[in-house]
């Protein structure tokens, strides 16, 4: 069975049809120079997409239809329809991987590699997220226009919740918080597909985004459980307030044109065979308009691993009747004919899927003639790949995401005139591949942290200390100690790499791998001054020893910072940039690993000693909490809003709505959309930078309740933004607060309610009480 890994071999660009052989043009249909295209309604761009797709599907034979149900869709030469490859990757830049993957052997040799998503999440900068999506979409279209890409459907973003710190793919997500992940999903998708920041739609997609993995997917391989066999048992409460919100936002706010159903089961049902999930919720409730793809071989997994079906034909039937449209792999192509003969599926089931598939290709402009002549996107060429603007954006994303976790004695920033010699030590200091994480392409530039620091201090001495992040072979601690004792300052680069955390690989420990801790403490012991520790990793690590050690003066987390990571780290260390990133996930102690990864419950259970998960529900000690991050400046925050009471009945009654509320809460479903809209109010926070440096400051607005009864979170992020302030400057940051969304909690039955009484909005240590009253 073909398994999907995080970095796939680059596929050669194949001839897509006889008509396109030896052509550098991208594949397209409805060539205006072909007289036959004038007779096809599906080639008439003036008609609605739905009508055009229906016309095309109606012209196909059953054999031709079945052949289109895999991620490699062959050409239909008699209709002038070229082959299409649905699988391309663009998690944080146009990447290797997938059958439609980029061929970087042509005029375009590389693409901008932005930070891995977990570090981008640490910026809490919505506009930045949109701009990254916009840049990735532009580069994707440029590569396609150059004939070096075989599809414009990109299987990104990954918007599963980073529920457990051991998850190997948590690095691909913006973190553990549902609101953060929801906003990231919507804004990245808008940017990539060509919509405006505010969400205004364009008639033709620049590229197609696909939100994955739907749903409750966050385990790769833990013990004898792995993603093909895992049954995620999830309560209705946790589904509603944790696992589903990012996908709902991706559809309703981002208008994603693709979704991917996941490998795991959810409460005993494989998502790719779940009609309730794919059709009732996604299409009917959320109004999803696009195609649904299985994760690679996930339909086969229904049969061979979950044993949910008795035959391959039954597995195909479950998937197609549930609402899946295309299978990553060939399983559906191989077994649909026999499923049709056996009466497991009908031709109408196939037609429904093909209608969605061809509609997306038409919305991409691939049935409007040569896309390079399309006025909106046809002029996007190689000059817009690795452009100065995009590379500057990659640098800004890395700079804004880097988190300062410790800075005793104001060790940082370093002053170049005061550093005559510098030791750079650690397995992650001189590894360019490490910086770009997983799902990446060839970056425009490739500067390691060591190379960047050598540009600041002439006398920079380097010792790896370990052969790689595993740090269990080629350990040269004695050599590192000798160098460390001979220089003014020491910077250690440690953490993880893709051999420690990745797709198909979860961690068992939260400690630094191998001998890394021995390397750090040995070096710190002999250094003339407290050392600086730079952590390069996606998931959190328990560095409690470093947090408490006075010989370790500063700790910086830089995630996997992308192509500009080396220069960005150097700029932060030497004070050319004031760090402002905030942790988008909780950093747990090693003791947390006693909790099974398979326990999907978010809320703590005192009776069993289960501590809960994420900052919203976790009851244990942390190494560093969600939202934590220091700066070289001091900031103050103060509410300037005047709203202190919400009179529910006044608003509800003016809408003519009659609701049967209980004595202590209101049901959101009964309040109604109009009343919810009327209840909205602004919350304004004054933020001031007291210096001494200019800097970016993420402002995180939380809500908490007087107690945590009825499954309430300890606190809940309800808004955030990032503002740049000069030293001594102040600004007002305004949040649009929606009580129906932000003040509500979820009952055990999965229903949203607003409790009467006090609700507290908080920014840092500032608090504003809002009383919900009749």
FENVENDA-V829330 format. One record per run of one state. SS is the DSSP state (alpha for helix, beta for strand, coil for the rest). FROM is the first residue (numbers start at 0). TO is the last residue. Records with the same first field share a line. If there is no record, write none. Layout:
BEGIN
SS=FROM-TO / FROM-TO
END
This chain:
BEGIN
coil=0-16 / 20-33 / 39-39 / 43-47 / 58-60 / 67-68 / 70-70 / 73-74 / 79-79 / 81-82 / 85-86 / 88-115 / 121-124 / 145-151 / 154-156 / 158-168 / 172-176 / 193-206 / 214-219 / 222-223 / 226-229 / 232-234 / 243-243 / 252-256 / 261-263 / 266-267 / 273-273 / 285-289 / 294-296 / 304-310 / 322-324 / 327-329 / 341-345 / 363-369 / 373-380 / 384-386 / 401-401 / 410-414 / 418-420 / 425-430 / 435-447 / 454-458 / 463-475 / 484-487 / 495-500 / 502-503 / 505-514 / 526-529 / 536-542 / 548-550 / 557-563 / 573-585 / 588-588 / 594-603 / 605-608 / 610-612 / 617-620 / 624-628 / 630-633 / 639-643 / 654-663 / 671-671 / 679-679 / 689-693 / 705-707 / 711-714 / 725-728 / 737-737 / 742-742 / 746-750 / 755-755 / 763-764 / 773-773
alpha=17-19 / 34-38 / 40-42 / 48-57 / 61-66 / 76-78 / 116-120 / 125-144 / 169-171 / 177-192 / 235-242 / 244-251 / 270-272 / 274-284 / 297-303 / 311-321 / 330-340 / 346-362 / 370-372 / 381-383 / 387-400 / 407-409 / 415-417 / 431-434 / 448-453 / 476-483 / 515-525 / 543-547 / 564-572 / 589-593 / 613-616 / 647-653 / 667-670 / 672-678 / 708-710 / 738-741
beta=69-69 / 71-72 / 75-75 / 80-80 / 83-84 / 87-87 / 152-153 / 157-157 / 207-213 / 220-221 / 224-225 / 230-231 / 257-260 / 264-265 / 268-269 / 290-293 / 325-326 / 402-406 / 421-424 / 459-462 / 488-494 / 501-501 / 504-504 / 530-535 / 551-556 / 586-587 / 604-604 / 609-609 / 621-623 / 629-629 / 634-638 / 644-646 / 664-666 / 680-688 / 694-704 / 715-724 / 729-736 / 743-745 / 751-754 / 756-762 / 765-772
END
